[in-house]
């Protein structure tokens, strides 16, 4: 118990003193996670919207595939992307392996099904009569799409927040593709694993506190958005 108390006290001291190593690790984590979330959202929201409003053969199978990919292990993605980005891989000439860009690539693959799948769910909840009414009133395809997205905005925003929470806390992709390089690709989760292996827990505890704070903030924001969505409906 004394060990835990001492570690927590030193961790809070490190947080308050604005330790540069600690906050650089936090910055790297936030940067790659935000970039991954933005890219996945830019791809996943239009994809999910099109799947939701279009009627085509195999639609149910596509949705099932998206739902299945929600549980895709991060180490599987790490192995797949590593094979592509290694020197012998198809994209090895780009030199992306063990860079923040490699982490972003892997994380985009991880959360793209989340954003697309939950966008499908949010848009599918919109009554079909809403689209028909907009078109009857003279709205074109783009205006109709914007109207539907506006109606489903809380559900879509919730999917984006959930996706960010997924990548900020993952470790497999960041470790395998980033290499946990100090001052370059070291994230909160990979640093915590390293410090644990070294038997030095103060930095790991401090990073754990930050990670819990970020996760708590994301969950609170998600609950608020879900509340808005319920009131909006």
C-alpha positions as a printed Julia matrix, in Angstrom:
233×3 Matrix{Float64}:
   0.0    0.0     0.0
   2.88   2.36    0.79
   4.34   1.63   -2.64
   1.08   2.57   -4.36
   0.66   5.72   -2.29
   4.22   6.82   -2.99
   3.84   6.14   -6.73
   0.62   8.16   -6.87
   2.19  11.06   -4.95
   5.21  11.16   -7.26
   2.98  10.83  -10.31
   0.87  13.83   -9.28
   4.08  15.76   -8.61
   5.23  14.94  -12.13
   1.9   16.12  -13.55
   1.91  19.37  -11.62
   5.55  20.13  -12.44
   4.72  19.83  -16.18
   7.38  17.19  -16.78
   8.46  17.66  -20.44
   8.88  13.93  -21.19
   5.43  13.15  -19.78
   3.63  15.84  -21.72
   5.47  15.15  -24.96
   4.26  11.54  -24.77
   0.73  12.83  -24.15
   1.08  15.18  -27.13
   2.2   12.37  -29.45
  -0.75  10.22  -28.34
  -3.28  13.0   -28.85
  -1.79  14.01  -32.2
  -1.85  10.56  -33.81
  -5.24   9.73  -32.3
  -6.84  12.96  -33.51
  -5.32  12.58  -36.97
  -6.52   8.98  -37.19
 -10.0    9.97  -36.07
 -10.24  12.84  -38.56
  -9.12  10.67  -41.49
 -11.38   7.78  -40.5
 -14.31  10.19  -40.1
 -13.7   11.78  -43.5
 -13.84   8.3   -45.05
 -16.28   6.5   -42.78
 -19.11   9.02  -42.55
 -19.7    9.24  -46.34
 -19.27   5.47  -46.65
 -21.74   4.77  -43.87
 -24.19   7.3   -45.28
 -24.13   5.71  -48.73
 -24.57   2.21  -47.31
 -27.53   3.39  -45.22
 -29.48   5.18  -47.96
 -28.7    2.92  -50.92
 -30.53  -0.29  -51.66
 -28.25  -2.86  -53.28
 -27.7   -6.58  -53.35
 -25.54  -7.75  -50.46
 -26.25  -4.72  -48.27
 -26.98  -6.86  -45.24
 -23.71  -8.72  -45.79
 -21.77  -5.43  -45.94
 -23.33  -4.29  -42.68
 -22.53  -7.64  -41.08
 -18.93  -7.3   -42.24
 -18.67  -3.83  -40.71
 -20.06  -5.11  -37.42
 -17.61  -8.02  -37.48
 -14.65  -5.68  -38.06
 -15.54  -3.83  -34.86
 -13.87  -6.68  -32.98
 -10.79  -6.88  -35.22
  -7.74  -7.4   -32.95
  -5.2   -4.6   -33.06
  -2.31  -7.06  -33.39
  -3.84  -8.43  -36.59
  -3.97  -4.94  -38.05
  -0.42  -4.33  -36.84
   0.86  -7.46  -38.57
  -0.97  -6.63  -41.8
   0.25  -3.03  -41.98
   3.76  -4.05  -40.89
   3.92  -6.49  -43.81
   2.93  -3.68  -46.18
   5.32  -1.07  -44.79
   8.4   -3.22  -44.12
  11.32  -3.06  -46.54
  10.11  -6.18  -48.31
   6.51  -4.97  -48.36
   4.56  -3.39  -51.2
   4.8    0.07  -49.61
   8.23  -0.3   -48.07
   9.72   2.32  -50.38
   7.7    5.0   -48.59
   9.76   4.61  -45.43
   6.75   4.96  -43.12
   7.49   2.11  -40.72
   8.3    3.24  -37.16
   6.91   6.73  -37.76
   3.77   8.45  -36.46
   2.32   8.12  -39.97
   2.49   4.33  -39.7
   0.55   4.45  -36.44
  -2.06   6.67  -38.09
  -2.46   4.21  -40.98
  -3.03   1.31  -38.62
  -5.41   3.24  -36.4
  -7.46   4.44  -39.36
  -7.95   0.82  -40.39
  -8.96   0.01  -36.81
 -11.66   2.66  -36.39
 -12.95   3.06  -39.95
 -15.49   0.24  -39.41
 -16.55   1.94  -36.15
 -17.31   5.27  -37.81
 -18.92   3.71  -40.89
 -20.94   1.14  -38.94
 -22.3    3.58  -36.39
 -23.04   6.1   -39.14
 -25.12   3.43  -40.89
 -26.98   2.87  -37.64
 -27.56   6.6   -37.05
 -28.75   7.33  -40.6
 -30.93   4.2   -40.73
 -32.9    5.49  -37.75
 -34.05   8.49  -39.79
 -37.55   7.92  -41.12
 -37.63   7.32  -44.88
 -40.42   9.86  -45.12
 -37.96  12.55  -44.05
 -35.95  12.08  -47.26
 -39.06  11.85  -49.45
 -40.44  15.04  -47.91
 -37.19  16.91  -48.55
 -37.16  15.8   -52.19
 -40.84  16.7   -52.58
 -40.07  20.21  -51.38
 -37.52  20.57  -54.17
 -34.28  19.63  -52.41
 -31.62  18.18  -54.67
 -29.54  15.07  -53.83
 -26.85  17.09  -52.05
 -29.36  19.16  -50.06
 -31.26  16.02  -49.13
 -28.06  14.35  -47.97
 -27.14  17.37  -45.86
 -30.61  17.39  -44.31
 -30.39  13.71  -43.39
 -26.88  14.11  -41.96
 -28.07  17.08  -39.92
 -30.89  14.98  -38.51
 -28.46  12.16  -37.63
 -25.68  14.47  -36.43
 -25.71  13.44  -32.77
 -25.44   9.74  -33.55
 -22.64  10.37  -36.05
 -20.74  12.62  -33.65
 -21.11   9.95  -30.99
 -19.49   7.42  -33.33
 -16.55   9.77  -33.9
 -16.03  10.23  -30.16
 -16.24   6.47  -29.58
 -13.67   5.93  -32.33
 -11.29   8.43  -30.74
 -11.65   6.66  -27.41
 -10.8    3.39  -29.13
  -7.5    4.6   -30.64
  -6.28   6.7   -27.7
  -6.22   3.58  -25.53
  -4.92   0.97  -27.98
  -1.37  -0.4   -27.7
  -0.84  -3.15  -30.29
  -0.76  -0.94  -33.38
   1.26   1.82  -31.7
   3.87  -0.66  -30.48
   4.2   -2.71  -33.68
   4.14   0.14  -36.19
   5.62   2.99  -34.14
   8.37   1.06  -32.42
   7.98   3.0   -29.14
  10.83   5.37  -30.07
  11.51   7.94  -27.35
  10.75  11.5   -28.44
   9.19  10.34  -31.72
   6.58   7.59  -31.61
   6.21   6.82  -27.91
   2.55   7.03  -26.9
   0.91   6.84  -23.5
   0.08   3.14  -23.76
   3.45   2.04  -25.14
   5.29   4.15  -22.55
   3.22   2.61  -19.76
   4.08  -0.89  -20.99
   7.79   0.0   -21.2
   7.92   1.56  -17.74
   6.15  -1.46  -16.27
   8.69  -3.8   -17.84
  11.5   -1.67  -16.41
   9.93  -1.74  -12.96
   9.65   2.06  -12.89
   6.06   2.89  -12.18
   5.96   6.64  -11.54
   5.8    7.71  -15.2
   3.44   4.82  -15.96
   1.1    5.88  -13.16
   1.18   9.52  -14.29
   0.36   8.51  -17.85
  -2.36   6.22  -16.57
  -3.96   9.15  -14.74
  -3.89  11.24  -17.94
  -5.29   8.37  -20.0
  -8.09   7.8   -17.5
  -8.86  11.53  -17.53
  -9.05  11.57  -21.33
 -11.22   8.43  -21.38
 -13.51   9.91  -18.72
 -13.83  13.15  -20.68
 -14.69  11.21  -23.85
 -17.32   9.13  -22.03
 -18.89  12.22  -20.45
 -19.0   13.94  -23.84
 -20.52  10.83  -25.42
 -23.2   10.66  -22.71
 -24.01  14.34  -23.23
 -24.32  13.85  -26.98
 -26.52  10.79  -26.51
 -28.7   12.88  -24.21
 -28.98  15.57  -26.86
 -29.8   12.89  -29.43
 -32.58  11.51  -27.24
 -34.06  14.97  -26.72
 -33.73  15.73  -30.43
 -35.63  12.6   -31.3
